Every structure is written in C-alpha cells, then in structure tokens.
Amino acid sequence: MDQETANLLGVVISVAAVLGTWVPLLRRGPKRRLQFYTPLPGTFSDAHAAAAVVRGHPQKTTVVRVANTGRVSLPTDDWDGPLEVRFPGRVVESAEQTGARPADLRVFLSVDGDRATIAPLLLNSTDLVELTITTDAPSPVRVHARIRDVVKVGRKKWVYPPGTGKDGALLRGDKIMTFVVFPALFFALGLFLFLNTDESAVRTIAIWALPGIAVGFIGFIGIAVRRSRAWRPSPQ
C-alpha cells in the first residue's frame, strides 16, 4: 500500500469514527415520543428473572420504566384513556410505583386483570415513571397508550451502562478510567507513532485515524451517559 492510499484510509477511518458517534449525540430526538424499558435483571424475558412464591403459587416480578423521551410535554388533555402495562394471558397480582424522575412525580396506579394502568397525567420532557409489577407467571410485556401524535409506546430494548454503578452510573473509578487513563493511553500511543521513524502504511493509517478514534470515543461515552441518565430514576 502506497503512502497516498494509507493517508486516505486513515482519514476515512478518522472521519467515520467522529461522525458515527457525534452525529447521534448532537441529533435532536423526535418531538413527541413515549417509550418503555425493562432493565435487567428482573424482566420477564430474562431467564434469571426474580421469582417469588406467594400463597403457594410461583410468581414473577419485573421493573417497567416509562419515559417521555420526546422534546415536548405530553399534557393530560392529549391522552385518550390510561396508559396500560399489559401481560397477555396472565394475572397481575400487584403493582406499585418504585421510582420517578423528578422524584416527586406520582401516578394513580390500578390493577385490572392482565394489566396495570396509569391514569392520564402531565409528562414533561425527560419525565420517567418506574413500576414494579408482579404476575402469576412469565409473560411478554406490552405497553399501550393513546396520546395525540404519539404513534405507539416504543420499547427501548437495551441501554448501554457506561459505568459500574447502579443503572450504569459512573463511579469515581469509572471516571478515572474514562477521563484520565484512556485519554492518557491515546496520547501515549499517538506520541509513540509520531516519534517512530518507520514509514510503514500501518503507521501512516494509525497517525491519521487515532485522533478521530479518540474524539469518537468521547462522543460514544457522551451518548452512553446521556442515554443511561434518561432511563434512571431520580435518587429518593
């Protein structure tokens, strides 16, 4: 591989790393969107879901988080009925609110057969409600609501945990590794490549690609932290 091709390949890798992380980070989300998420462990689809025995019958417990991930509020007037967390073919034994963002957000929660329902309420952008629901047996989770200009309540399948704290929160050790150790390693590798007099194509590609990868890594961490916070209740 000649030097011109190596230079071009390095630039392409660098630009792709930056665009692949910073475009999603800076992109504005939908104006009106409601989503739900079932964090692991404890989802009904998880083989290690928490199990309990109540009155001699095996039960399953899961956590369901519903969040307004749009850019505008969803006022009560826009709702055409309650929000329903459904467990087809099963019986909901109990349901309780176990978290929210902001912390003082409270919902009117009731149980009806195979579902738990939340009465219409004002959900501002980034508001979140966490429910802990127990049924008589495993079942897929479905969430339904009729809200103006919200096509459906979509499911967030997975949220990358950027840290080792609860719900992926960054602890002190995580911050040191992310914002001190990794940048230092990038810098050391870049310095080594710069001082190395070898004119190989691999060195040329690495010199061009490394800055973009470093910036892309920062963008990736930004995306992970933002999404993790979006699905984390406020501390009680």
Backbone as CSV, one residue per row, in Angstrom:
resi,resn,N_x,N_y,N_z,CA_x,CA_y,CA_z,C_x,C_y,C_z
1,MET,0.852,-1.197,0.000,0.000,0.000,0.000,0.886,1.245,0.000
2,ASP,0.645,2.176,-0.964,1.459,3.384,-1.009,1.001,4.382,0.045
3,GLN,1.816,5.412,0.259,1.541,6.387,1.310,0.269,7.181,1.044
4,GLU,-0.019,7.496,-0.186,-1.232,8.261,-0.502,-2.484,7.470,-0.127
5,THR,-2.495,6.190,-0.457,-3.641,5.348,-0.100,-3.764,5.208,1.409
6,ALA,-2.619,5.051,2.078,-2.622,4.933,3.539,-3.165,6.196,4.187
7,ASN,-2.751,7.360,3.665,-3.261,8.627,4.194,-4.780,8.714,4.035
8,LEU,-5.256,8.350,2.849,-6.690,8.416,2.579,-7.461,7.465,3.489
9,LEU,-6.971,6.260,3.664,-7.642,5.279,4.510,-7.683,5.749,5.960
10,GLY,-6.579,6.325,6.427,-6.546,6.838,7.798,-7.548,7.954,8.006
11,VAL,-7.651,8.866,7.024,-8.610,9.969,7.134,-10.042,9.435,7.132
12,VAL,-10.324,8.461,6.275,-11.672,7.883,6.215,-12.043,7.256,7.552
13,ILE,-11.137,6.498,8.154,-11.397,5.880,9.456,-11.637,6.949,10.513
14,SER,-10.841,7.994,10.497,-10.969,9.070,11.485,-12.309,9.784,11.364
15,VAL,-12.684,10.135,10.142,-13.950,10.840,9.919,-15.133,9.942,10.280
16,ALA,-15.056,8.664,9.912,-16.143,7.747,10.227,-16.318,7.598,11.733
17,ALA,-15.218,7.553,12.478,-15.299,7.423,13.937,-15.963,8.640,14.555
18,VAL,-15.641,9.825,14.047,-16.229,11.058,14.580,-17.710,11.150,14.224
19,LEU,-18.031,10.961,12.947,-19.429,11.087,12.518,-20.307,10.014,13.139
20,GLY,-19.776,8.813,13.301,-20.568,7.717,13.829,-21.007,7.908,15.264
21,THR,-20.320,8.747,16.014,-20.675,8.978,17.419,-21.244,10.371,17.665
22,TRP,-20.675,11.377,17.024,-21.109,12.746,17.326,-22.396,13.141,16.624
23,VAL,-22.682,12.544,15.461,-23.965,12.837,14.811,-25.133,12.364,15.670
24,PRO,-25.131,11.104,16.179,-26.222,10.710,17.089,-26.246,11.527,18.376
25,LEU,-25.059,11.939,18.866,-25.003,12.700,20.109,-25.656,14.068,19.957
26,LEU,-25.448,14.712,18.817,-25.941,16.071,18.603,-27.316,16.115,17.940
27,ARG,-27.769,14.981,17.408,-29.044,14.960,16.695,-30.207,15.143,17.669
28,ARG,-31.171,15.930,17.286,-32.357,16.142,18.104,-33.315,14.972,17.933
29,GLY,-33.898,14.528,19.062,-34.830,13.420,19.020,-36.195,13.857,18.513
30,PRO,-37.133,12.907,18.391,-38.496,13.235,17.945,-39.166,14.230,18.889
31,LYS,-40.101,14.987,18.337,-40.783,15.996,19.138,-41.675,15.353,20.197
32,ARG,-42.419,14.316,19.820,-43.339,13.648,20.748,-43.049,12.151,20.719
33,ARG,-42.595,11.625,21.855,-42.257,10.203,21.908,-42.381,9.699,23.347
34,LEU,-42.997,8.538,23.483,-43.119,7.866,24.778,-42.567,6.460,24.605
35,GLN,-41.660,6.056,25.503,-41.029,4.751,25.405,-41.056,4.041,26.756
36,PHE,-40.844,2.722,26.712,-40.700,1.986,27.959,-39.484,1.078,27.887
37,TYR,-38.997,0.694,29.065,-37.762,-0.078,29.175,-37.879,-1.007,30.366
38,THR,-37.447,-2.249,30.197,-37.441,-3.213,31.303,-35.999,-3.561,31.614
39,PRO,-35.399,-2.930,32.610,-33.979,-3.160,32.905,-33.728,-4.563,33.447
40,LEU,-32.573,-5.097,33.109,-32.138,-6.394,33.624,-31.372,-6.200,34.924
41,PRO,-31.404,-7.185,35.841,-32.195,-8.406,35.786,-33.613,-8.150,36.246
42,GLY,-34.497,-9.115,36.010,-35.851,-8.982,36.512,-36.888,-8.765,35.442
43,THR,-36.534,-8.900,34.157,-37.550,-8.794,33.121,-38.141,-10.166,32.867
44,PHE,-39.340,-10.169,32.356,-39.986,-11.452,32.110,-39.308,-12.229,30.990
45,SER,-38.580,-11.547,30.140,-37.890,-12.232,29.058,-36.531,-12.765,29.498
46,ASP,-36.121,-12.443,30.710,-34.813,-12.823,31.209,-34.902,-14.153,31.944
47,ALA,-34.013,-15.070,31.620,-34.038,-16.382,32.251,-33.757,-16.310,33.743
48,HIS,-33.140,-15.217,34.190,-32.808,-15.066,35.606,-33.756,-14.091,36.300
49,ALA,-34.976,-13.955,35.776,-35.940,-13.034,36.382,-36.185,-13.406,37.838
50,ALA,-36.413,-12.377,38.642,-36.648,-12.616,40.065,-37.929,-13.398,40.259
51,ALA,-37.879,-14.434,41.069,-39.049,-15.276,41.314,-39.408,-15.247,42.786
52,ALA,-40.695,-15.334,43.069,-41.171,-15.375,44.447,-42.294,-16.394,44.533
53,VAL,-42.636,-16.791,45.725,-43.753,-17.704,45.934,-44.740,-17.029,46.877
54,VAL,-45.945,-16.765,46.374,-46.981,-16.117,47.146,-48.185,-17.057,47.184
55,ARG,-48.627,-17.391,48.366,-49.764,-18.301,48.554,-49.573,-19.617,47.793
56,GLY,-48.323,-20.074,47.735,-48.043,-21.365,47.125,-47.929,-21.352,45.625
57,HIS,-48.070,-20.201,44.971,-48.008,-20.127,43.510,-46.749,-19.365,43.081
58,PRO,-46.005,-19.895,42.107,-44.825,-19.166,41.624,-45.231,-17.860,40.949
59,GLN,-44.458,-16.807,41.196,-44.756,-15.507,40.601,-43.496,-14.914,39.988
60,LYS,-43.679,-13.910,39.170,-42.562,-13.205,38.561,-42.712,-11.712,38.809
61,THR,-41.582,-11.075,38.999,-41.583,-9.641,39.264,-40.690,-8.950,38.244
62,THR,-41.143,-7.848,37.723,-40.342,-7.086,36.777,-40.436,-5.609,37.073
63,VAL,-39.474,-4.870,36.559,-39.462,-3.414,36.651,-39.734,-2.861,35.253
64,VAL,-40.691,-1.967,35.156,-41.017,-1.319,33.888,-40.850,0.188,34.071
65,ARG,-40.059,0.800,33.224,-39.875,2.253,33.257,-40.482,2.871,32.005
66,VAL,-41.305,3.865,32.210,-41.949,4.582,31.103,-41.441,6.014,31.139
67,ALA,-40.962,6.508,29.998,-40.350,7.838,29.972,-40.805,8.627,28.756
68,ASN,-40.944,9.934,28.954,-41.184,10.854,27.842,-39.818,11.224,27.276
69,THR,-39.446,10.580,26.174,-38.148,10.827,25.555,-38.252,11.792,24.380
70,GLY,-39.386,12.457,24.264,-39.549,13.486,23.242,-39.055,14.837,23.732
71,ARG,-39.251,15.853,22.882,-38.755,17.191,23.206,-39.818,18.109,23.791
72,VAL,-41.071,17.642,23.839,-42.150,18.477,24.357,-42.930,17.706,25.412
73,SER,-43.737,18.432,26.180,-44.553,17.807,27.216,-45.739,17.075,26.605
74,LEU,-46.254,16.115,27.352,-47.471,15.392,26.968,-48.531,15.704,28.020
75,PRO,-49.344,16.743,27.794,-50.339,17.142,28.801,-51.497,16.149,28.882
76,THR,-52.219,16.219,29.980,-53.330,15.300,30.220,-54.378,15.374,29.119
77,ASP,-54.616,16.568,28.573,-55.637,16.733,27.535,-55.327,15.955,26.263
78,ASP,-54.064,15.588,26.066,-53.681,14.848,24.864,-53.897,13.343,25.003
79,TRP,-54.273,12.890,26.198,-54.458,11.462,26.440,-55.905,11.062,26.155
80,ASP,-56.077,9.914,25.499,-57.407,9.348,25.279,-57.504,8.036,26.051
81,GLY,-57.482,8.131,27.367,-57.523,6.949,28.212,-56.209,6.726,28.932
82,PRO,-56.143,5.714,29.798,-54.953,5.475,30.607,-53.834,4.803,29.820
83,LEU,-52.658,4.811,30.413,-51.539,4.029,29.904,-51.637,2.627,30.512
84,GLU,-51.519,1.591,29.678,-51.699,0.219,30.137,-50.400,-0.571,29.966
85,VAL,-49.969,-1.206,31.053,-48.846,-2.141,31.003,-49.456,-3.538,31.014
86,ARG,-49.395,-4.221,29.876,-50.138,-5.463,29.694,-49.232,-6.699,29.774
87,PHE,-49.812,-7.772,30.321,-49.155,-9.080,30.389,-50.143,-10.110,29.848
88,PRO,-50.169,-10.293,28.528,-51.211,-11.119,27.886,-51.305,-12.527,28.479
89,GLY,-52.532,-12.916,28.822,-52.777,-14.256,29.310,-52.404,-14.498,30.756
90,ARG,-51.992,-13.454,31.477,-51.575,-13.608,32.864,-52.415,-12.725,33.771
91,VAL,-52.209,-12.892,35.065,-52.918,-12.087,36.052,-51.908,-11.240,36.802
92,VAL,-52.152,-9.948,36.823,-51.290,-9.046,37.588,-51.706,-9.120,39.052
93,GLU,-50.807,-9.575,39.894,-51.099,-9.720,41.320,-50.928,-8.403,42.081
94,SER,-49.908,-7.651,41.697,-49.659,-6.384,42.393,-48.849,-5.464,41.503
95,ALA,-48.985,-4.181,41.772,-48.212,-3.169,41.048,-48.005,-1.976,41.964
96,GLU,-46.792,-1.453,41.981,-46.504,-0.279,42.795,-45.492,0.606,42.089
97,GLN,-45.563,1.886,42.380,-44.580,2.811,41.843,-43.357,2.783,42.746
98,THR,-42.190,2.533,42.148,-40.966,2.411,42.938,-39.913,3.450,42.576
99,GLY,-40.247,4.371,41.682,-39.296,5.407,41.327,-39.900,6.385,40.347
100,ALA,-39.230,7.512,40.166,-39.697,8.527,39.220,-38.584,9.542,38.994
101,ARG,-38.738,10.290,37.923,-37.911,11.485,37.683,-38.817,12.556,37.118
102,PRO,-39.007,13.668,37.811,-38.414,14.036,39.098,-38.923,13.158,40.241
103,ALA,-38.230,13.202,41.363,-38.508,12.282,42.461,-39.914,12.432,43.023
104,ASP,-40.500,13.645,42.909,-41.832,13.879,43.484,-42.969,13.594,42.510
105,LEU,-42.667,13.040,41.335,-43.715,12.698,40.371,-44.468,11.458,40.854
106,ARG,-45.774,11.568,41.005,-46.590,10.457,41.479,-47.705,10.172,40.475
107,VAL,-48.060,8.886,40.359,-49.092,8.474,39.412,-50.214,7.774,40.160
108,PHE,-51.401,7.757,39.527,-52.525,6.982,40.056,-52.503,5.636,39.364
109,LEU,-52.183,4.591,40.120,-51.935,3.269,39.566,-53.014,2.291,40.024
110,SER,-53.502,1.471,39.093,-54.506,0.467,39.436,-54.213,-0.820,38.674
111,VAL,-54.819,-1.921,39.129,-54.625,-3.235,38.534,-55.964,-3.742,38.023
112,ASP,-55.959,-4.271,36.797,-57.200,-4.780,36.202,-56.876,-6.000,35.355
113,GLY,-57.043,-7.186,35.941,-56.825,-8.423,35.198,-55.383,-8.618,34.788
114,ASP,-55.152,-8.574,33.463,-53.811,-8.830,32.952,-52.995,-7.561,32.761
115,ARG,-53.400,-6.471,33.384,-52.698,-5.210,33.151,-52.681,-4.314,34.386
116,ALA,-51.683,-3.446,34.411,-51.630,-2.344,35.370,-51.826,-1.060,34.575
117,THR,-52.620,-0.140,35.105,-52.944,1.071,34.360,-52.524,2.310,35.132
118,ILE,-52.081,3.312,34.383,-51.722,4.615,34.934,-52.689,5.642,34.379
119,ALA,-53.338,6.378,35.246,-54.274,7.409,34.811,-53.525,8.514,34.059
120,PRO,-54.173,9.164,33.081,-53.517,10.248,32.346,-52.918,11.289,33.276
121,LEU,-51.731,11.770,32.923,-51.050,12.781,33.738,-50.114,13.577,32.846
122,LEU,-49.694,14.713,33.342,-48.733,15.537,32.621,-47.353,14.896,32.717
123,LEU,-46.778,14.607,31.554,-45.410,14.105,31.500,-44.569,15.117,30.728
124,ASN,-43.730,15.829,31.443,-42.818,16.752,30.782,-41.695,15.981,30.108
125,SER,-40.989,16.638,29.221,-39.853,16.006,28.567,-38.855,15.531,29.616
126,THR,-38.379,14.300,29.471,-37.430,13.596,30.350,-38.088,13.041,31.612
127,ASP,-39.399,13.268,31.840,-40.063,12.653,32.994,-40.065,11.138,32.845
128,LEU,-39.973,10.451,33.981,-39.919,8.983,33.977,-40.697,8.432,35.160
129,VAL,-41.373,7.315,34.943,-42.094,6.608,35.998,-41.606,5.163,36.025
130,GLU,-41.275,4.681,37.213,-40.834,3.292,37.370,-41.878,2.500,38.152
131,LEU,-42.281,1.354,37.599,-43.244,0.471,38.248,-42.602,-0.889,38.504
132,THR,-42.961,-1.489,39.622,-42.583,-2.873,39.906,-43.862,-3.695,39.932
133,ILE,-43.953,-4.680,39.030,-45.196,-5.409,38.803,-44.953,-6.907,38.973
134,THR,-45.890,-7.557,39.652,-45.811,-8.998,39.890,-46.995,-9.690,39.238
135,THR,-46.717,-10.763,38.499,-47.772,-11.566,37.870,-47.661,-13.015,38.334
136,ASP,-48.641,-13.826,37.927,-48.654,-15.215,38.373,-47.717,-16.111,37.589
137,ALA,-47.261,-15.661,36.433,-46.366,-16.468,35.604,-45.690,-15.559,34.575
138,PRO,-44.607,-16.043,33.973,-43.920,-15.205,32.974,-44.812,-14.838,31.804
139,SER,-44.557,-13.655,31.260,-45.328,-13.185,30.109,-44.585,-12.030,29.450
140,PRO,-44.679,-11.897,28.129,-44.124,-10.710,27.482,-44.805,-9.445,28.007
141,VAL,-44.063,-8.343,27.990,-44.583,-7.062,28.475,-44.986,-6.212,27.279
142,ARG,-46.170,-5.617,27.342,-46.647,-4.699,26.312,-47.122,-3.424,26.997
143,VAL,-46.828,-2.297,26.407,-47.292,-1.021,26.950,-48.071,-0.302,25.857
144,HIS,-49.262,0.169,26.212,-50.157,0.797,25.235,-50.722,2.086,25.810
145,ALA,-50.811,3.092,24.960,-51.471,4.349,25.329,-51.872,5.068,24.049
146,ARG,-52.988,5.774,24.122,-53.424,6.613,23.004,-53.202,8.063,23.397
147,ILE,-52.177,8.663,22.769,-51.794,10.040,23.055,-51.632,10.759,21.723
148,ARG,-52.098,11.962,21.666,-52.082,12.716,20.404,-50.669,12.798,19.827
149,ASP,-50.568,12.409,18.542,-49.316,12.459,17.772,-48.238,11.519,18.293
150,VAL,-48.596,10.583,19.164,-47.666,9.530,19.578,-48.161,8.232,18.945
151,VAL,-47.449,7.739,17.956,-47.916,6.594,17.179,-48.051,5.356,18.055
152,LYS,-47.056,5.097,18.878,-47.096,3.950,19.787,-46.092,4.186,20.911
153,VAL,-46.237,3.397,21.963,-45.258,3.423,23.046,-44.179,2.412,22.669
154,GLY,-43.060,2.915,22.181,-41.996,2.033,21.714,-41.190,1.445,22.856
155,ARG,-40.549,0.330,22.574,-39.735,-0.342,23.582,-38.260,-0.028,23.369
156,LYS,-37.601,0.413,24.433,-36.152,0.582,24.416,-35.564,-0.763,24.840
157,LYS,-34.921,-1.456,23.906,-34.517,-2.835,24.178,-33.299,-2.925,25.084
158,TRP,-32.372,-1.963,24.957,-31.141,-2.082,25.729,-30.533,-0.710,25.936
159,VAL,-30.003,-0.475,27.119,-29.323,0.776,27.440,-27.910,0.433,27.893
160,TYR,-26.914,0.893,27.143,-25.526,0.577,27.476,-25.135,1.243,28.793
161,PRO,-24.607,0.468,29.753,-24.201,1.068,31.036,-22.780,1.614,30.960
162,PRO,-22.582,2.918,30.955,-21.226,3.472,30.840,-20.375,3.254,32.074
163,GLY,-21.013,3.048,33.234,-20.264,2.849,34.471,-20.700,1.586,35.188
164,THR,-20.071,1.338,36.324,-20.362,0.125,37.094,-21.304,0.391,38.254
165,GLY,-21.798,1.621,38.384,-22.746,1.938,39.443,-24.148,1.467,39.104
166,LYS,-25.097,1.750,39.988,-26.473,1.355,39.774,-27.019,1.984,38.499
167,ASP,-27.641,1.174,37.669,-28.188,1.628,36.390,-27.119,2.259,35.496
168,GLY,-25.881,1.782,35.622,-24.816,2.265,34.753,-24.222,3.597,35.142
169,ALA,-24.466,4.069,36.353,-23.911,5.354,36.792,-22.391,5.278,36.857
170,LEU,-21.734,6.397,36.548,-20.275,6.471,36.594,-19.806,6.682,38.031
171,LEU,-19.099,5.706,38.569,-18.495,5.851,39.882,-17.122,6.511,39.740
172,ARG,-16.479,6.802,40.866,-15.200,7.513,40.818,-14.178,6.745,39.983
173,GLY,-14.094,5.418,40.195,-13.143,4.622,39.422,-13.450,4.634,37.932
174,ASP,-14.745,4.614,37.582,-15.130,4.680,36.166,-14.690,6.004,35.544
175,LYS,-14.863,7.096,36.278,-14.489,8.411,35.753,-12.975,8.509,35.549
176,ILE,-12.207,7.914,36.474,-10.751,7.937,36.328,-10.332,7.169,35.080
177,MET,-10.922,5.972,34.892,-10.582,5.175,33.714,-11.015,5.867,32.427
178,THR,-12.220,6.450,32.434,-12.788,7.024,31.205,-12.130,8.339,30.827
179,PHE,-11.917,9.201,31.811,-11.478,10.569,31.506,-10.004,10.829,31.799
180,VAL,-9.296,9.841,32.390,-7.871,10.019,32.675,-7.040,8.927,32.002
181,VAL,-7.327,7.676,32.337,-6.486,6.577,31.854,-6.590,6.410,30.338
182,PHE,-7.810,6.302,29.815,-7.967,6.106,28.378,-7.398,7.266,27.559
183,PRO,-7.702,8.532,27.903,-7.073,9.633,27.152,-5.552,9.590,27.225
184,ALA,-5.000,9.208,28.374,-3.545,9.119,28.500,-2.981,8.040,27.579
185,LEU,-3.700,6.920,27.470,-3.252,5.861,26.570,-3.311,6.302,25.112
186,PHE,-4.376,6.991,24.731,-4.462,7.527,23.374,-3.292,8.474,23.097
187,PHE,-3.026,9.361,24.049,-1.941,10.337,23.869,-0.591,9.630,23.763
188,ALA,-0.358,8.623,24.629,0.914,7.903,24.609,1.101,7.166,23.291
189,LEU,0.032,6.537,22.817,0.128,5.829,21.546,0.377,6.793,20.397
190,GLY,-0.297,7.932,20.413,-0.082,8.929,19.375,1.339,9.467,19.389
191,LEU,1.877,9.712,20.576,3.254,10.199,20.691,4.243,9.160,20.186
192,PHE,3.979,7.898,20.518,4.860,6.830,20.057,4.872,6.749,18.528
193,LEU,3.701,6.829,17.936,3.614,6.755,16.479,4.296,7.943,15.820
194,PHE,4.145,9.121,16.450,4.726,10.335,15.879,6.254,10.280,15.915
195,LEU,6.796,9.759,17.026,8.252,9.713,17.179,8.886,8.546,16.435
196,ASN,8.083,7.547,16.121,8.603,6.390,15.397,8.905,6.795,13.953
197,THR,10.101,6.507,13.488,10.510,6.921,12.139,10.121,5.919,11.060
198,ASP,9.524,4.829,11.438,9.102,3.830,10.459,8.037,4.424,9.548
199,GLU,8.227,4.333,8.252,7.293,4.923,7.286,6.314,3.881,6.732
200,SER,5.939,2.919,7.528,5.038,1.875,7.048,3.628,2.422,6.864
201,ALA,2.835,1.696,6.056,1.457,2.112,5.816,0.627,2.026,7.097
202,VAL,0.910,1.041,7.927,0.156,0.897,9.184,0.362,2.114,10.074
203,ARG,1.591,2.575,10.172,1.876,3.774,10.987,1.152,4.992,10.428
204,THR,1.168,5.138,9.116,0.511,6.285,8.487,-0.998,6.270,8.747
205,ILE,-1.608,5.085,8.582,-3.045,4.964,8.838,-3.356,5.299,10.297
206,ALA,-2.546,4.765,11.211,-2.784,4.986,12.640,-2.659,6.451,13.012
207,ILE,-1.681,7.140,12.452,-1.492,8.557,12.768,-2.721,9.369,12.373
208,TRP,-3.305,9.082,11.214,-4.485,9.809,10.768,-5.744,9.365,11.513
209,ALA,-5.816,8.068,11.814,-7.048,7.535,12.396,-7.150,7.773,13.889
210,LEU,-6.028,7.806,14.592,-6.061,7.877,16.053,-6.797,9.100,16.591
211,PRO,-6.550,10.321,16.068,-7.305,11.475,16.600,-8.816,11.315,16.445
212,GLY,-9.254,10.817,15.292,-10.688,10.622,15.089,-11.254,9.570,16.021
213,ILE,-10.508,8.487,16.237,-10.967,7.449,17.153,-11.071,8.000,18.573
214,ALA,-10.099,8.829,18.967,-10.138,9.430,20.304,-11.361,10.325,20.468
215,VAL,-11.619,11.169,19.474,-12.794,12.042,19.530,-14.069,11.209,19.477
216,GLY,-14.060,10.159,18.661,-15.223,9.277,18.593,-15.485,8.571,19.904
217,PHE,-14.433,8.202,20.608,-14.583,7.561,21.917,-15.270,8.513,22.896
218,ILE,-14.864,9.778,22.867,-15.508,10.775,23.734,-16.987,10.909,23.377
219,GLY,-17.296,10.923,22.074,-18.693,11.002,21.651,-19.488,9.786,22.087
220,PHE,-18.874,8.606,21.993,-19.560,7.383,22.413,-19.882,7.422,23.902
221,ILE,-18.923,7.867,24.716,-19.170,7.972,26.152,-20.273,8.987,26.421
222,GLY,-20.288,10.093,25.653,-21.351,11.086,25.814,-22.723,10.497,25.529
223,ILE,-22.837,9.706,24.454,-24.105,9.057,24.122,-24.518,8.097,25.235
224,ALA,-23.565,7.281,25.702,-23.873,6.282,26.730,-24.328,6.931,28.027
225,VAL,-23.648,8.009,28.430,-24.013,8.696,29.678,-25.391,9.332,29.547
226,ARG,-25.659,9.980,28.413,-26.949,10.646,28.223,-28.091,9.634,28.221
227,ARG,-27.927,8.520,27.521,-28.995,7.522,27.464,-29.184,6.827,28.806
228,SER,-28.089,6.592,29.505,-28.196,5.959,30.817,-28.955,6.855,31.785
229,ARG,-28.649,8.145,31.777,-29.359,9.085,32.652,-30.822,9.194,32.283
230,ALA,-31.114,9.099,30.987,-32.501,9.242,30.536,-33.395,8.133,31.075
231,TRP,-32.810,6.982,31.426,-33.619,5.855,31.894,-33.369,5.531,33.366
232,ARG,-32.862,6.517,34.095,-32.552,6.302,35.517,-33.451,7.183,36.378
233,PRO,-34.171,6.609,37.342,-34.998,7.439,38.233,-34.119,8.360,39.074
234,SER,-34.725,9.425,39.565,-34.023,10.322,40.471,-33.789,9.628,41.815
235,PRO,-32.701,9.943,42.490,-32.474,9.366,43.825,-33.594,9.764,44.774
236,GLN,-33.986,8.822,45.601,-35.068,9.090,46.553,-34.520,9.849,47.772
